[in-house]
Amino acid sequence: MNQVNAALAAGTWTGLPQLYAWGRNSSGQLGLGNTTVYSSPKQVGALTTWSTVSCGANFTLTTKKDGTLWTWGRNTYGQLGDGSTTYRSSPVQIGALTAWLKTAGGDSFTLATKTDGTLWSWGRNHVGQLGLGNTTSYSSPKQVGALTTWLNIACGVSHAAATKSDGTMWTWGNGNNGRLGLGNTTTYYSPKQVGSLTNWLTVACSTYSTMVIKTDGTLWTWGFNAGGQLGLGNTTAYSSPKQVGALTTWYKVAGAANFTIATATGGTLYAWGGNGSGQLGLGNLTYRSSPNQVGALTTWLNIACGGYFTLATKTDGTLWSWGVNGEGQLGLGSITTYSSPKQVGALTSWLNIAGGYAHTIAIKTT
């Protein structure tokens, strides 16, 4: 673990977090005040108060240390939450609240939690993905129910998944392919509990699938599986949770269009699913329907997926990327596609990362 990550773990780091962006920018999703495509990291403004980052398909969501929420990019359905449908190419603050905690973006909708445990949503809602009991789209935040126990959140293209502090698992929105895990393909406009277990913890979504790690370190998946993205050794869709192998050391999981990336507690990295652009990082374009280790390193830390590309940091603070790169989303200064990990520059202070369909947002420290 490098000095930055060691200090962060100990809560003693005083470095200043800067925000960087690169890749597709047709809707201003890089936040640089223009629609120019960049193939290497560009700093977003001069502020050093950024805290978290997440992406929808073509828009960006961030929070600052003061708990404020900022968004930019495509806004056709009000997914930025600023009360309009105007595209923004620079960060726009959403309201004046200072209690925003976590964000997640789907194709054209957003979920967010506050420090009080409440859940909020906005944007497109044609299949109930906002969880508000209707199909009305909203361009400003609306509270999902009245509960104050929401914990982790994730968005697919048109479905949502979340865990609560009591360890229960909930899904809603488009139910096609069984992506809600409710044993059917029904679409639901409000949150529905997945089974009765109370040990669900970390949740992620790919386009049409859902992946969750339990408190016992096991990994479970369900939904669309044509690329083998469920990791079950086949391409069969499932409408209820299925365990991926027998490992009990899964730590983080992320997914995108048709593939999944996950780390284990020992710092190893695994990938499976579609691989037509080398997004699995295995040095080839072969699809895999069960987890395959990416190299032999045990120093992988944070992971994120874009449409058909992957981002990861190591414990030494370096940033790595691979997969499709037609719009410079890998940040390597080119538009060359790579099927194995490539280091992004030489910096050793990268922290948080997020991928949209074809753009990347990342936080590094000074």
N, C-alpha and C positions, 0 to 999 in steps of 0.2 A: 504494500500500500504506500503510495507516494505521500509527500508532506501535506498536500492539499486534502486528499481523502482521509488521511489519518486525523488531521485537525477537524475536518467536518464531522467525522465519527465521534470525536471527543467533545464536539461543541465549542471548540476554541478558535475556529477559523474566522478571521476578520477581513478576508479578501473581498473585493468588490465584484459582484456578478454582472457581466456584460452579456448582451444579447446579440447573436449572429444569425444570419439567414442566407440561404442560397437555393438555386434550382428554379423551377417554374415560377413565373411572376405575372401571368396574364391577367390576374384579378387583383394584383397588388398584395398578394399573400406574403410577400417577404417583408412588408412594412417599411420599405426604403423610400417611399414617396414617389415611386414610379412603377412601370410595368416591364422593366428590363430584366432579362434572364441573366443570372450570375452562376458561374460554375465553380466558384470558390467562396469561402465565407466572407460576408460583408457585415460590419457592425450596424445594428439598428439603433440609430441615435447615439447619444453619449451617456445615457443614464446607466447607473451601476446599482440599481435597486431591484433587479428582476429576481423572481423566486421560482416559478414553475412555468413549463411550456407544454402545450398539446396542440394538435392539429386536427382539423377536419379535412375533407378532400382538397379544398382549395381556399381554406381560410385558417387563421391562426388565433389561438387563445393563450393568454399569459396572465399571470398574477405577479404582483410586486410584493416586496417584503412588508409593505404597509397594509396588505390585504385587499388592495384595489384590483379590479379586473379590467384587462385591456384586450381588444380584439381588432382584427383587420383582415382584408381580403374579400372574397366573394360573399355576396349578401342577398342573393336572389329571393330567398325565403325568410329573411330576417335572422339568419343564423348568427350574425354578429351580436345581436341583442341590444342594439343602440336605438331601437324604436323606428328604424327605417329599413329600406331595402337597397340602400345606396352602397356601392362597393367602396371600400376604403383602402388606400395604399400606405397609410401611416397609422400607428396605434391610436385607437379611440377608447376613452374610458367609458365603461358601462356603469352609469349611475354614479353615486357618490359613496357607496358602501365600502367599508374597509374590513369586511368579514369573509371574503371569498377564500376558499381553501383549495379545492381541486376542480379541474375541468376535463372534459372529454368531448371530442367532436366526431360526428358521423359524416355522411355525405353532405347533408345540408341542415343539420340540426346540432344542438349543443346541450350537454348536461353539465351541471356544476353543483358543488356542495359548498356550504358555508361552515364556519367554525362552530356554529350551533347545531350542526348535524342535519340541517334541512337540505332538501334536494330541490333544484330548480332546473327548468328546461325552456328552450325557445328554438324557433326556426321552423323548418318544414315538419308537417304533422299528418301527411296524407294516409298513413297506416298506423296512427296512434303512437308513433315513436317518442312523443313528448311525455307520455304517461299521464295525460291530463283527463282521460276519460272521453275524449272527443277526437275529431280529425281537423281541428282548426289550427292553422299556422299562426304563430305569434312572433313579433319582432322585438319583444322585450321579455325579460325573465318572468316566468310564472312558477309558483311553488307547486311541487308535486305532492299532493296530500298535506298532512299536518305533522308527520312524524319528524323526530329529531334524532334519529338513530342511523342515518345513512352513513356508510363508510367509504367503500371503493366503488368507482363507476367506470363504465366502458360503453362505447358506441360501435355498432356495425354500420353498414350503409343505411339501414332503415330499421334497426332494432337496438334495444338498449339492455344492459345488464348491470346489476348493482348488488353489493352485499351490505348488510346492516351490521351494526356493532354487536348484535346478538348471534352473529354467525350464520344468519339465514341468507338465502340467495333468491333474487327476484329478477324477472325479465318482463319485457313488454315490447310492443311494436309488431313488425312484420314477422309472421310465424312460418313462412315458407321454408321448406327443407328441414323443419324441426329445430330451427336455430334458437328458439326460446327454451328448449329443454323440458317442455311440459308434457311430452308424450303425444303430441299432436302437431298439426301444421296450421293451427288456428292463429289468427291475428288478434292481439289484445290491445286495448286502448289505455289500460291502466296496469300497474305492476301486479304480477302474479308470482306467488312463491313457487320455487322449484323444489319439489319434495318437502320433507320436513326436517332435514338435517340442519345442524347448527354449528358446523365446522368449516364453512366456506370462508375464504379469505381474499385472495388476490384474483381479480377478474380482468379479462381482456376479450376483445372481439376482433375477428377478421371480418371481411365483407359480409359473409352469410353464415358465420360460425361463431361459437362461443367457447372460451377456454377459462378454466378456473383452477386455482391451486387451493387445496384445503390446508387446515392448520397442521395436519399430519404429514405434509410435504408431498402428498399424492397430487397428480394432475388429471383433470377430467375435461373432456371435450364433447361437443355435440353440434349438429347442424349440417350444413353442406360439406361435401367431402370429395368432390370430383377430382381434386388434385392431391388427395391424400393428406390434406391439411389437418385432419383430426388426429393423425399419428397412430392410428389403430391397425395399421398393416393392410388396409383395404381402401376402397373408394366408395364405400357405402355411407349414405346419409343416415344419421341417427337423430331421433327427436327426444331422447333422454340422455342423461349423463353417462359417459363410458370412460373407464379408467385407461390412461395411457401407460402401458407397461406396468411394472411393479415398483418403480423407484419411489422412495419416500424422501427425496432430497431436492425436489424441484423448488426453485426460489423465485424466479421472475418469468413471465411469459408475455409475448407480444405477437400480434398477427396482423396481416394485411390482406390483400386481394385473395390469394389462394395458397398462402403458406404461413407457417408458424415458426417462431424462434423462442427458445427458452434457455435459461441458465439453471444450473444446479448449485447447491450451497458450496461446493468445492471450487467454484469459479470456472467450471467447464461450460461450454456453449453447445447447444444442440439445435438442429434445424430439420424441417420436414415439410412436404407439400409440393406445390408447383415450383418449377425451377427453370422455366423457359428463358429467363434472363440472368440466371446464375445467382438469384436472390438467396439461395441457401448457403452460399459461401463455401461449397464443397469442391470447387475447382472444375465443375462440369455443369451440364444442363439437364441432368437426369432427375426426374421426379422421384420423390421418396415418400412412402406412405407410413413410415415409422421413424422415430428420432434417430438422427445421425450426428455424431459429434463433429464439430467444426474444428479441425486441427487437434492439437494435443495440449494447448495452453490451458492453464488454470487461473488465469488472471482477468477474465471477463467480468464486468461489473454491471453497467446499465445497458439496456437494449431497447430498440424501437424499430418499427417497420413503416415504410411508406408503401405506395401502391405495389411496386415490384422491386423494392430495394430494401436494404437493411442497414441499420446504424448500431454501433456498439462502442462503449468506452471500456477501457481496462483500468485496473487498480492503479496504474501509473499515471492516470489522467490523460492518456492518449485517446484519440477518436479514430474509429475505423468505419469504413463503409464498403458496400459491394452490391451488385445487382444492376438493374437497368440504369442508364445514365444519359438518356437522350437530351435532357434539359439541364444537365449539370447538377442533378440532385445529390450526387455523391460528394460534391465539394472538392474534387480533385483537380480542378482547373482544366478539365476536358469534358467531352461528352462520350467517352469510351466506356463501354459496359465491361464490368469485371465479375468473374465468378468466384473470386476468393478475396478475403479481406485486404483492403488497401488503407494505409494510414493517411488521414487528412492533415496535411501540414506536419509540423514538428512540435506543436504545443503539448504541454502536459498538465493542462488545467481545465479540461472539459468536464462538465458536470451533468446537466440535464439535457436530454435530446428528445426530439419528436419529429415524425415524418408525416407529411400530407401525401396526396396522391403522387405528386412529383416535386415537392419542395421539402426543405429541411429547416428546422429551427433548433438552435442549441444555445446553452448558457455556458460560458467559461468564466473563470475568476482571474482577477489580477494577481 
